[in-house]
Amino acid sequence: MKIFQLLFYLALIISCQTNPEKSKYLFDIRFSQELSNQAQDGRLLLMISNNDANEPRFQISDGLSTQLIYGVDVHDMEPGETVKLDASVFGFPLTSTDEIAEGTYYIQALLNRYETFNLATGHSVQLPPDKGEGQKWNEKPGNFYSAPMKVQLNQGQTFEINMDREIPPIDPPKDTKYIKHVQMKSDLLTDFWGRDMYLGANVLLPHGFEDHPEAHYPLMIFHGHFPYTFDGFSETPPDPNLKQEYSARFNITGYNKIVEEEAYNFYLNWISDNFPRYIVIEIQHANPYYDDSYAVNSANLGPYGDAITYELIPFIEDKFRGIGEPWSRFLYGGSTGGWEALAAQVMYPDAYNGCFAACPDPIDFRAYTLINIYENENAYYYQSDFKEALIPGHRDYLGQVSSSVRDMNWLELVLGSKSRSGGQFDIWEAVYSPMGEDGYPKRLWDKTTGEIDHEVAEYWKEHYDLRYIMERDWETLGPKLKGKINIYCGDMDNYYLNNAVYLMEEFLEKTENPNYDGEVDYGDRAEHCWNGDHENPNYISRLRYNTMYLPKILERINESAPKGADLSSWRY
């Protein structure tokens, strides 16, 4: 580690050992006995905002607009017991409350409650179970929190915060004629987690499903983040009086109306004559670490890959008359879903007949965003003898950087220790890392300093580096993957994910016996979630996943379906 980094972290350590009596501000936090008379485990969070545009708990991010957050683990916190947060508690983006200038602020506390899981490995771990919200700590049913309180921060003050509110349960989504919501207990996951664990799916049924009991259908599997219900499909036309809202992400006004128009147009296509009939599913596999499992087997999350492929998929096909053959199953998705689509195809090459991976999470760990985890010594700083430069984490299409890799990881470090933040880098760690002696994932790098553990990196390489695995095993994988791999990415992806796609393409273009016979394509100046559409802007094409790959899927079916396969019952 360079001397300037060493001095920086020494100062950080010293700041985190501040004498509470000398802290600039003190915060005494408790939860009301009316909420529970039981002791609680979890992550206690303090949010501080300089505005009342929203509750402080909804103003935390790794971007430029973020407000302040501080966090500490609590164990057996009794009702009415005070937990004191002082200047030693690590925070983001100001690492200590002593750095906060005096003035008017809004403060709020929240307890992200943990439960104990007794794993099949013999370990007991404390984690936040998903409660139907998709692992959002600030929206999780059952979490305790306080009302926002306007205060004047003055040096020497102590602020009393009482968490007397509980986030209510979420109502389950309602079935419609076309959209069904299913859930099944997974024996594989139940055995691993030591308690009943479930997989779910939002299912879009083909038009005419009830009128054609003789029909069996291909299955399209849309991978992605936790879906509460099936989005992007509406039997109702857009409200003509809908107030048009501005989208900061896409820099356009009226995006909410565009979303509704696209959802209704999808429905019109879905019920139109001669439109191919097929089943679409969105998988629900939220878990105690994240809003989905990455659809692979993992030392820390358990056998989600097997559970999805061998339990959930057959369950859905049996329930809704799927064809139930590998040639009739296709995978697609973007971002996390893009990685999952490709990973499921690679890990289960005989179970699926093609994947369309858009803007996938890093598929070559030599470009783990902008980090080469095998060669770099540090994940936060470029290597240099005399100059300190942070590795960027997020940019726009013009290259303007709003967050660094360190920012993203330090926010996660505040939200949860031991990979429990529910954040992006922590879930990669939970999925890809071996399990540590304490039952939690081994760190790829020190979360405070960014120093990389290359022994853990080698484990990642052998188990989850998709480019490396494909290249290592091409002699046996190649014949099973021929014609099945399609990857799309914007060349100005916000998270630099195109760099890994370049490396994957370099390998794929050199494949022989057989050639991969697929497609890799890039969107010019396109940001995150570009999925192969050169005709429409990103904000339109991202709403058309469920139809845009259909022509290629039908062509693939015609080329690869075995003799005697059912190619007609679903084409009414």
C-alpha positions in Angstrom: 0.0 0.0 0.0 1.3 3.4 -0.9 2.3 5.8 1.8 -0.4 8.4 1.1 -3.1 5.6 1.3 -1.5 4.3 4.6 -1.7 7.8 6.1 -5.3 8.3 4.9 -6.4 5.0 6.5 -4.5 5.7 9.7 -6.4 9.0 10.0 -9.7 7.1 9.3 -8.9 4.6 12.0 -8.1 7.3 14.5 -11.3 9.2 13.6 -13.3 6.0 14.3 -11.8 5.7 17.8 -13.0 9.1 19.0 -13.8 9.5 22.6 -17.7 9.7 22.8 -17.4 12.5 25.4 -15.4 14.6 22.8 -17.8 13.9 19.9 -19.3 16.9 18.3 -22.8 15.4 18.4 -24.3 12.4 20.1 -27.4 10.5 19.0 -29.2 8.2 21.5 -31.5 5.8 19.6 -34.0 3.3 21.0 -37.1 1.4 19.8 -40.4 1.5 21.5 -41.7 -1.4 23.5 -45.0 -1.0 21.7 -43.2 -2.3 18.6 -41.8 -5.4 20.2 -40.9 -6.7 23.7 -38.2 -8.9 22.2 -34.5 -8.1 21.9 -33.5 -7.4 18.3 -30.5 -8.1 16.1 -29.8 -6.0 13.0 -28.2 -2.9 11.5 -29.0 0.4 13.1 -28.9 3.3 10.7 -29.0 7.0 11.2 -29.8 9.2 8.3 -29.2 13.0 8.2 -30.6 15.2 5.5 -30.3 19.0 4.8 -33.7 19.1 3.1 -37.2 17.8 3.6 -37.9 16.8 -0.1 -38.5 13.3 1.2 -37.8 11.2 4.3 -34.0 10.9 4.9 -34.3 7.1 4.5 -35.3 7.7 0.8 -32.4 10.1 0.1 -29.5 7.7 0.4 -27.5 6.7 -2.7 -23.9 6.7 -4.0 -24.6 9.6 -6.3 -24.0 13.3 -6.0 -27.4 14.0 -4.4 -27.0 11.6 -1.5 -27.6 12.7 2.0 -25.7 11.3 5.1 -26.0 7.9 6.7 -24.2 6.1 9.6 -24.6 2.5 10.6 -23.7 0.0 13.4 -24.5 -3.6 14.1 -26.7 -4.3 17.2 -27.1 -7.6 18.9 -29.8 -8.3 21.5 -30.9 -4.7 21.5 -33.6 -4.5 24.2 -36.8 -2.4 23.9 -36.2 1.0 25.4 -32.4 0.4 25.5 -30.4 3.3 24.2 -27.7 2.8 21.6 -25.4 5.7 21.4 -24.0 6.8 18.0 -21.0 9.1 18.2 -18.2 10.3 16.0 -16.6 6.8 15.9 -19.5 5.3 13.9 -18.5 5.0 10.2 -20.6 6.9 7.8 -21.0 8.0 4.1 -20.2 10.2 2.4 -18.8 12.0 5.5 -17.2 9.3 7.4 -17.7 10.8 10.9 -20.5 12.9 12.3 -17.8 15.3 13.5 -17.4 16.4 9.9 -21.0 17.7 9.7 -21.3 21.4 9.8 -23.6 23.0 12.3 -27.0 23.9 11.0 -30.6 22.8 10.4 -31.1 19.1 9.4 -33.7 16.3 9.4 -32.7 13.2 11.2 -34.2 9.7 11.1 -33.3 6.3 12.5 -34.1 2.8 11.1 -33.4 -0.7 12.3 -32.9 -3.3 9.5 -33.9 -6.4 11.5 -32.0 -9.6 11.2 -33.1 -13.2 11.8 -31.0 -16.3 12.6 -30.5 -18.8 9.8 -29.0 -22.2 10.8 -27.3 -23.3 7.6 -26.7 -26.9 6.4 -23.0 -26.1 6.7 -23.4 -25.9 10.5 -23.0 -22.2 10.6 -25.5 -19.8 12.2 -25.8 -16.4 10.5 -27.9 -13.3 11.1 -29.4 -11.9 8.0 -32.4 -9.7 6.9 -35.0 -12.1 5.3 -36.8 -10.7 2.3 -40.3 -9.7 3.1 -41.7 -9.3 -0.4 -40.1 -6.0 -1.0 -37.0 -7.2 -2.9 -34.4 -6.5 -0.1 -34.9 -2.8 0.2 -33.8 -1.9 3.7 -35.7 1.4 3.7 -39.0 -0.3 2.6 -38.7 -3.8 4.3 -41.9 -4.8 6.2 -41.2 -5.2 9.8 -38.3 -2.8 10.0 -38.5 -0.2 12.8 -38.0 3.5 12.1 -38.6 6.9 13.5 -40.5 9.9 12.1 -38.2 12.5 10.5 -37.2 15.1 13.1 -36.1 18.6 12.3 -33.2 19.6 14.5 -30.5 22.3 14.9 -27.2 20.5 15.0 -25.0 22.4 17.5 -21.8 21.1 19.0 -22.2 19.4 22.3 -25.8 18.4 21.9 -27.3 14.9 22.4 -30.3 14.0 20.2 -32.9 11.5 21.5 -34.5 9.4 18.7 -37.3 6.9 19.4 -38.1 4.4 16.7 -41.9 4.0 17.2 -43.0 3.0 13.7 -42.9 -0.3 11.8 -43.1 -0.7 8.0 -46.3 -2.5 7.2 -46.6 -5.8 5.2 -47.0 -5.6 1.5 -50.2 -6.8 0.0 -49.7 -9.7 -2.5 -50.3 -8.9 -6.2 -53.6 -9.9 -7.7 -54.0 -12.4 -10.5 -55.6 -11.3 -13.8 -56.8 -13.2 -16.9 -53.3 -13.1 -18.3 -51.0 -12.5 -15.3 -50.6 -15.2 -12.6 -48.4 -15.3 -9.5 -47.1 -18.6 -8.4 -44.9 -19.7 -5.5 -43.4 -23.1 -4.6 -41.4 -24.4 -1.7 -37.9 -25.4 -2.8 -36.6 -28.6 -1.1 -33.1 -27.8 -2.2 -33.1 -24.3 -0.7 -35.0 -25.4 2.4 -32.3 -27.9 3.1 -29.5 -25.3 2.7 -31.1 -22.5 4.7 -32.6 -24.6 7.5 -36.0 -23.2 7.1 -38.8 -23.2 4.5 -37.6 -21.3 1.4 -39.7 -20.4 -1.6 -39.3 -19.6 -5.3 -41.9 -17.6 -7.1 -42.7 -16.3 -10.6 -44.9 -13.8 -12.3 -46.4 -15.6 -15.3 -47.8 -14.0 -18.4 -50.1 -16.5 -20.1 -50.6 -16.5 -23.9 -53.8 -15.2 -25.4 -56.3 -18.0 -25.9 -54.7 -20.1 -23.2 -58.1 -21.3 -21.8 -59.6 -21.8 -25.3 -56.9 -24.1 -26.5 -56.4 -26.8 -23.9 -54.5 -28.9 -26.5 -51.8 -26.3 -26.9 -48.4 -26.5 -25.2 -46.1 -23.5 -25.2 -42.5 -22.4 -25.4 -41.1 -20.7 -22.3 -39.4 -17.3 -22.2 -37.5 -16.6 -19.0 -37.0 -13.0 -18.3 -34.2 -12.6 -15.7 -33.7 -9.5 -13.6 -34.2 -7.8 -10.3 -37.0 -8.7 -7.9 -40.4 -8.2 -9.7 -43.4 -7.6 -7.5 -45.7 -8.3 -10.4 -45.5 -8.6 -14.2 -44.6 -5.0 -15.4 -44.9 -3.6 -18.8 -48.3 -5.3 -19.7 -51.6 -3.5 -19.4 -55.1 -4.2 -20.7 -56.0 -0.6 -20.0 -55.2 2.3 -22.3 -53.1 5.1 -20.8 -55.1 7.8 -19.0 -55.4 10.7 -21.5 -55.3 13.1 -18.5 -52.2 11.6 -17.0 -49.8 14.3 -15.7 -46.5 13.9 -17.5 -43.5 13.5 -15.2 -39.9 14.3 -15.9 -37.4 11.4 -15.9 -33.9 12.5 -14.7 -32.5 9.2 -15.9 -33.5 9.7 -19.5 -33.8 13.5 -19.5 -37.3 13.6 -21.0 -40.7 14.8 -19.8 -43.6 12.4 -20.0 -41.7 9.1 -19.5 -44.5 7.8 -17.3 -46.9 8.2 -20.2 -44.5 6.4 -22.5 -44.3 3.5 -20.1 -48.1 3.2 -20.0 -48.3 3.4 -23.8 -45.7 0.7 -24.3 -47.5 -1.6 -21.8 -50.8 -1.2 -23.6 -49.2 -1.7 -27.0 -47.6 -4.9 -25.7 -51.1 -6.1 -24.7 -52.5 -5.3 -28.2 -49.7 -7.2 -29.8 -50.2 -10.1 -27.4 -53.8 -10.6 -28.4 -53.4 -9.8 -32.1 -54.0 -12.5 -34.8 -51.0 -14.6 -35.8 -48.9 -13.4 -32.9 -46.8 -16.4 -31.6 -48.2 -17.7 -28.4 -45.7 -18.4 -25.6 -45.4 -18.2 -21.8 -43.2 -15.4 -20.3 -42.0 -15.7 -16.7 -40.2 -13.4 -14.3 -38.6 -15.3 -11.5 -38.8 -14.2 -7.9 -35.7 -15.4 -6.0 -35.0 -12.7 -3.5 -32.9 -14.1 -0.6 -31.4 -12.8 2.7 -28.5 -11.2 0.8 -30.1 -9.5 -2.2 -33.2 -9.1 -4.4 -32.2 -12.1 -6.5 -29.8 -15.0 -6.4 -27.9 -14.6 -9.7 -29.5 -17.9 -10.7 -26.5 -20.0 -10.0 -25.3 -22.3 -7.2 -23.4 -20.5 -4.5 -21.5 -21.4 -1.4 -23.2 -18.6 0.5 -26.7 -18.5 -1.0 -27.2 -22.2 -1.7 -28.2 -24.1 -4.8 -30.4 -21.5 -6.5 -29.2 -22.5 -10.0 -30.4 -26.1 -9.5 -33.6 -25.0 -7.7 -34.6 -22.7 -10.6 -33.7 -25.1 -13.3 -34.8 -28.4 -11.9 -37.6 -27.4 -9.5 -39.2 -24.1 -10.5 -39.0 -24.3 -14.3 -40.6 -27.8 -14.5 -43.2 -26.7 -11.9 -44.3 -23.8 -14.1 -44.2 -25.9 -17.3 -46.4 -28.5 -15.7 -48.9 -26.0 -14.3 -49.3 -23.9 -17.4 -48.8 -26.5 -20.2 -45.3 -25.6 -21.2 -43.7 -27.8 -23.8 -41.1 -28.8 -21.2 -38.2 -29.5 -23.5 -34.9 -27.7 -23.6 -35.3 -26.6 -27.2 -38.4 -24.6 -26.1 -36.8 -22.6 -23.3 -35.1 -19.2 -23.8 -33.3 -16.8 -21.5 -33.0 -13.1 -21.6 -32.5 -10.0 -19.4 -30.5 -6.9 -18.8 -27.9 -5.9 -16.3 -28.1 -8.5 -13.4 -30.6 -10.3 -15.7 -28.1 -10.2 -18.5 -25.5 -11.9 -16.4 -28.1 -14.4 -15.2 -29.3 -15.3 -18.7 -25.7 -16.0 -19.9 -24.7 -17.7 -16.7 -27.7 -20.1 -16.7 -27.0 -20.9 -20.3 -23.4 -21.6 -19.6 -23.9 -23.5 -16.3 -26.9 -25.5 -17.7 -26.1 -25.7 -21.4 -28.4 -28.7 -22.1 -31.4 -27.1 -20.3 -31.9 -24.0 -22.5 -31.8 -23.2 -26.2 -30.5 -19.7 -26.2 -29.7 -16.6 -24.2 -29.9 -12.9 -25.0 -27.7 -11.1 -22.4 -28.1 -7.3 -22.5 -25.6 -5.0 -20.6 -24.6 -8.0 -18.4 -22.8 -7.6 -15.1 -19.1 -8.3 -15.4 -18.7 -11.5 -17.5 -14.9 -11.4 -17.4 -13.3 -10.5 -14.1 -10.3 -9.0 -15.8 -12.8 -6.2 -16.3 -14.8 -6.3 -13.1 -16.1 -2.9 -13.9 -12.7 -1.1 -14.2 -10.8 -3.5 -12.0 -8.7 -6.5 -13.0 -9.2 -8.6 -9.8 -6.3 -10.9 -10.8 -3.6 -8.3 -11.4 -4.7 -5.1 -9.6 -3.6 -4.8 -5.9 -6.3 -2.3 -5.0 -9.9 -1.9 -6.1 -10.3 1.7 -5.1 -7.1 3.4 -6.5 -5.2 3.2 -9.7 -1.7 2.0 -9.1 0.8 4.8 -8.8 3.9 5.7 -6.9 3.0 9.3 -6.1 -0.5 10.2 -7.3 -3.8 9.2 -5.8 -6.6 8.6 -8.3 -9.9 7.0 -7.5 -11.3 4.3 -9.8 -14.6 5.6 -11.3 -17.8 3.7 -10.5 -20.5 5.5 -12.5 -20.4 7.8 -15.5 -22.9 9.2 -18.0 -22.6 8.8 -21.8 -20.3 11.9 -21.9 -18.0 10.3 -19.4 -18.9 12.5 -16.5 -18.2 10.6 -13.3 -20.6 10.9 -10.3 -19.4 8.0 -8.1 -16.3 6.0 -7.5 -15.9 2.3 -6.7 -14.8 3.3 -3.2 -18.0 5.4 -2.8 -20.2 2.5 -3.7 -18.4 0.1 -1.3 -18.2 2.6 1.6 -22.0 3.1 1.4 -22.4 -0.7 1.5 -20.1 -0.8 4.5 -22.4 1.6 6.3 -25.5 -0.3 5.3 -24.2 -3.7 6.5 -21.1 -5.6 7.6 -20.2 -9.1 6.4 -21.7 -8.5 2.9 -25.1 -7.8 4.3 -25.8 -4.4 2.8 -28.0 -5.7 0.0 -25.8 -3.7 -2.4 -24.3 -4.6 -5.7 -20.7 -5.3 -4.7 -21.9 -7.2 -1.6 -24.1 -9.5 -3.6 -21.4 -10.3 -6.1 -19.3 -11.2 -3.1 -22.0 -13.3 -1.6 -22.6 -15.2 -4.8 -19.0 -15.6 -6.0 -17.0 -16.0 -2.8 -16.3 -19.1 -0.8 -17.9 -19.2 2.7 -15.7 -17.9 5.5 -15.1 -19.7 8.8 -17.8 -17.4 10.4 -20.4 -18.5 7.8 -20.4 -15.2 5.9 -18.8 -14.6 2.4 -15.1 -14.2 2.2 -14.2 -10.6 1.2 -12.7 -10.2 -2.3 -11.1 -7.0 -1.0 -10.9 -5.2 2.3 -14.0 -3.1 2.3 -12.2 -0.1 3.9 -8.9 0.0 2.1 -9.8 -1.8 -1.2 -6.8 -4.2 -0.9 -7.6 -7.3 -3.1 -7.3 -10.9 -1.8 -6.0 -12.8 -4.8 -6.8 -16.2 -3.2 -10.4 -15.3 -3.2 -10.1 -13.9 -6.8 -8.8 -17.3 -7.9 -11.9 -18.9 -6.5 -14.1 -16.4 -8.4 -12.2 -17.2 -11.6 -12.7 -21.0 -11.4 -16.4 -20.8 -10.5 -18.0 -17.6 -11.9 -15.7 -15.9 -14.5 -18.0 -16.7 -17.5 -15.4 -15.9 -20.1 -12.7 -18.0 -18.4 -15.1 -20.9 -17.8 -16.2 -20.9 -21.5 -12.6 -20.7 -22.7 -11.4 -23.4 -20.2 -14.2 -25.8 -21.1 -14.9 -24.9 -24.8 -14.0 -28.4 -26.0 -17.1 -29.8 -24.2 -19.2 -26.6 -23.8 -18.7 -25.4 -27.3 -20.9 -28.0 -29.1 -23.7 -27.4 -26.5 -23.5 -23.6 -26.8 -23.3 -23.2 -30.6 -25.9 -20.7 -31.7 -27.1 -19.9 -28.2 -25.0 -16.9 -27.1 -26.1 -13.4 -27.9 -24.7 -10.4 -26.0 -25.5 -6.7 -26.3 -24.0 -3.6 -24.5 -23.8 0.1 -24.9 -20.2 1.3 -25.4 -20.8 4.0 -22.8 -22.4 1.7 -20.2 -22.7 3.7 -17.0 -20.8 1.0 -15.0 -18.2 0.2 -17.7 -19.7 -3.2 -18.3 -18.8 -3.0 -22.0 -15.1 -3.6 -21.1 -15.9 -7.2 -20.1 -18.0 -7.7 -23.2 -15.1 -6.6 -25.3 -13.0 -9.3 -23.7 -15.7 -11.9 -24.1 -16.2 -11.0 -27.8 -12.4 -11.3 -28.3 -12.6 -14.9 -27.1 -15.8 -15.8 -28.9 -14.6 -14.6 -32.2 -11.7 -17.0 -32.0 -13.7 -20.1 -31.1 -13.4 -23.1 -33.3 -14.8 -26.6 -33.4 -17.3 -25.1 -33.3 -17.5 -21.3 -33.7 -19.9 -19.9 -31.2 -22.2 -18.8 -34.1 -24.0 -16.1 -32.0 -24.0 -12.3 -31.9 -22.2 -9.6 -29.9 -23.3 -6.0 -30.6 -22.8 -2.5 -29.2 -24.8 0.6 -29.0 -23.0 3.8 -29.9 -22.9 6.2 -26.9 -25.6 4.0 -25.3 -25.7 3.9 -21.5 -26.7 1.0 -19.2 -29.4 -1.4 -20.3 -28.9 -1.1 -24.1 -30.2 -4.3 -25.4 -29.5 -4.5 -29.2 -32.1 -2.0 -30.6 -30.4 0.4 -33.1 -33.6 2.0 -34.1 -35.1 3.3 -30.8 -33.7 5.1 -27.8 -32.8 3.2 -24.7 -35.8 4.4 -22.8 -38.1 2.7 -25.4 -36.2 -0.5 -26.1 -35.8 -1.3 -22.4 -39.6 -1.7 -22.3 -39.7 -4.2 -25.2 -37.7 -7.1 -23.8 -40.6 -9.5 -24.1 -41.0 -9.1 -27.9 -37.7 -7.8 -29.3 -35.8 -11.1 -29.4 -38.8 -13.0 -30.7 -37.9 -13.1 -34.4 -34.5 -14.6 -33.5 -36.0 -17.0 -31.0 -38.5 -18.3 -33.7 -35.6 -18.7 -36.1 -33.7 -20.6 -33.5 -36.7 -22.9 -32.8 -37.1 -23.7 -36.5 -33.4 -24.5 -36.9 -32.9 -26.5 -33.7 -36.2 -28.2 -32.7 -35.8 -32.0 -32.9 -37.8 -34.0 -35.4 -41.4 -34.5 -34.3 -41.3 -31.4 -31.9 -44.5 -29.5 -31.4 -44.2 -26.5 -33.6 -47.9 -26.0 -34.3 -50.2 -26.3 -31.3 -49.1 -22.9 -30.0 -49.3 -21.1 -33.4 -53.1 -20.6 -33.5 
